[in-house]
Amino acid sequence: MSSLILQHLQELFHYRTLVNSLVIRELKARYRGSFLGFLWTFLNPLLLLGVYALVFNFYLKIQVEHYAGFMFVGLLPWIWFSSSLLEGTNSITAGGSLVTKVLFPSQVLPVVKILSNLINYLLSFPILFGFLWAMGVYQGWPLLWLPIIIFIHLLFIEGLVLILAAVNVFFRDVQHILSNLLTLWFFLTPILYPLSQVPSPFNKWVLFNPMAQITMAYQDVFFYNRHPDLRILSVFTGLSLLFLGIGMVFFEHHKEIFAEKV
């Protein structure tokens, strides 16, 4: 197991230039031909924010001060997560023309999807900060935790994407099932509502949701200006490393037959 993980990491490092090139190509191609182009990176989350803010702040009346800012903080990392899973799951099957080439490293394709969506997430930070500051929500020293939180989140996403991308090669239904599961997962994650508003018999179960754990860490440093709960963050780190190890081993074990299946 350890040898497969080490092999996976070594190959990713060896092909880092290729990864960079493919990420740049992915970002350029994403909105090619559209009138607004790269502005959709910012407009998509803002449009979602507007819809959810209208429904949950005015119709359902969620009682949270600066609710739109609270929701925006959780919505942006969710978009990174869900987009990476949806695109990464389909990355091997969609990249069949590359996978079938003898020397092409298939493991870079899921990573490219994750990193390109990460860049979109990072580029949305100026809008997020401006939005929060306009409402009087400011950040302090706890924001130094942000690079650590993002890195742990990245490990979690990569582990899941490697597993799903490999499984999807053999069972193409995975990509269709995933979109429905993500919708359910989204509403089970405290993005549109704070954990404090979950009824007491159920709120402890919310913490078993890994995306709830990392979402609360983002909310702590961005919205509440406090250090994340280290116990919750430690649990999420352990889960991330577990999924990453399983994902690397599973992907490396099956990648030699991807070309036959795509």
N, C-alpha and C positions, 0 to 999 in steps of 0.2 A: 504493500500500500504506500509506504513512504517513498519507495523508488519511483512509483508512478506519479506521485505528487511532485517530487523533485524534477522529474523529466518534464512534466507539464510547465512548471515554472521556468526551467531552463530554456525551453523552446519559446515561450512567450518573450523572454528577455532577448533571446537570439534574434527573434523576428520583430523587435520593437520598432525598427524603421518602417517595416511593412505595415504594422499596426497604425503608426502615425499617418502614413500615406492614405490608408483606407478610411481612417476617421475623418481626415480632411475631405476626401472624396465624398464620404457619406454626408457631411455637413453641407457641402456645396450642392449635392444632388437633391437634398431633401426638399427644398422649395424652389428648385430650378423651374423656370417657366411661369411662376406665379407673380402677379403684379407687385405684391408687397414683400415677396421674398423672405429674407431672414427676419423681418418684423413679426412673422407668425410665431417665432420663438417666444415673443412676449405677448402677442395678442391671444394665443390659445389659452394660456392660464388665466389671463384677465377676463376673457369671455366666460370661462367656467366659474371664475370667482363671482362675476356679476350675477349669473344664474343662481348659484347656490346661496349667495348673500341675500338675494331677493326672497327665495323660498324659505330659508331657515331663519333669517333675521326678522323678516316682516310678516311672513305667513305663519310659520310655526313658532316664531318668537323665542329663539334660544337666548337664554339670559346670560350673555357674556359681554363684558365691556370691551369695546373695540372689536366686535365680533368678526368683521371682515378681515382684520389683520390676523386674528387668531386662526381663522380658516385658511388664509393665504399661506401661513407658515407651514401648515400640514399638507396643503394641497400640492405645493411645488415638489417636495421630495416624493410624494405619492406618484406624481406624473413621471418623474425619473424612474421610479421603481416599476410602475405598470407598463410604461413604454418600452423599457429594457426587456421585461419579461415577454411581452407580445412580439417584439421585433427579434429578440434573441432566440426565442423558441423556434422561429421560422428561419433563422439565419443559415443553417446548414442546408435545408431543403431548397431555400431560395437561391443559395449560392452554389447550386449544383455544377455550374460550368467551371467554377474554381475548384471545388472539392474533387472533381474527377481528374484534375491534373495531378500527376504523380508526386511532384515535390511540393505541392501547396499545403501549408499547415492549417488544417481545418479549425484548430482551436482558436485562431485569431478572429474568426467571424463573429462568434458570440461576444467576444471582448470589444470588438469594434462598435457593436450596437450599444453596449453598456457605456462605453466612453463617450460616444457621440451624444447620447442622452444626458450624460453627466455634464458635458460642456454646455448644453442647453440650460441645464439646471443652474450652473454657476453663472451663466450670462444673465439669468433672471434676478440675480442678487441686487443689482442697482435699483430695479423696480421694487423689489421686496423692501429694501431698506428705506427707499423714498416713501413708500406706502405706509410703513410703520411709523416713520418719523413724522409724517404729516398728521398722524393721529395722536402723536405724543407718546409713542411707545419707543423707548430707546434701549440700546444694548450697552453692556459694560464688560467687565473682565470675564464673565462666564462665556463670552463669545469665543474665547481662546480654545474652548472645547470643540468648536465647530469642525476643524480639520480632522480630529479624531473620530467624531460622530460620522462624518462623511466617509472616511476610510472604512470604518466598520460596516457601514451601510453598503459600501461598494463590495466588500467581501461577501456579504449576505446575498446580494443580487447576483454576483458572479456564480456562487455556488448553485443557486436555484436555476439560473439560465443554463449552465452547463448540463445539469440533469435534464431539464426540459428539452433543450436543443437535441440532445442525444436520443431521448425517448421519442421525440417527434419524428425522427428519421424512420422509425419502425412503425409508429402509430400516429398517423397524420391527424387523427381526431384531437390530439392534445392541444393543438393551437386553437381549435374551436371551443373546446371545453374551458380552456384557460380564460378566455374573454368573459365568460359568464361567471366563473369563479372569482375573477378580479372585481367584478361588480359587487358581489356579495362581500368579499374581503374589504372593499372600500367602506361599506356602511358599517362593518363590524370594527372598524378602526376609528379611534376618537379624533377625527379630522373636522367633521361638521359639528361636533359637540365635545365638550370637555368631559373627562372621566368622572368628574364630580356629579354630572347629571345622569349618569347611568345608575339605575336602581341598585340599592345596596346588595341584594342577593346575587346580582350579576357582575358588579364592577370588578370583583376580584378575578373573575374569569377573563375579563378583557385583557388583563396583563399576561395571559398565556398566548396572546396574539403577538408574534414578533414585530409586526409592523406598528402595533400600538406602542411597544417598548421604544422603538427608535423615533416614532412620531412625537412621543412625549419628550424625548431628549431634545429634538429640534424646538419644540414649544418652550422648553425651559430656557434655552440660551437665546432664542430670538424674541420671544414674547414676554416671558416672566422675568427675564434677566436674573437667572439663578443657575447654579450648577446642576447638571443632570443628576438624577438618582443613580449613584454608582452601583447599587445592587442590581437595578434593572438593566443598566448599561452592561454590566458584567455578564448577566444572563444572555443578553442579546449577542455579546461578543462570542460567548461560548457556542451559541447556536450558529452564528455566522461561520466560525471556524469548522464546525461539524459539517454543515452543508457544503462548505467550500471543499473540504477533504473528500466527502462523498462524491461531489460533482466532478472533481478532477480525476478521481479513480475511475468513476463510471465512464466519463468521456474518453479517457485514455484507453480504457479496456475495449471500447467499441469503435473508436474512430477509424480503424483500419478497414472496416467494412462499410463505412458511410458511402464511399464511391459506388458500391454495388447497389445501394438502396435508393440513392437520389436519382 
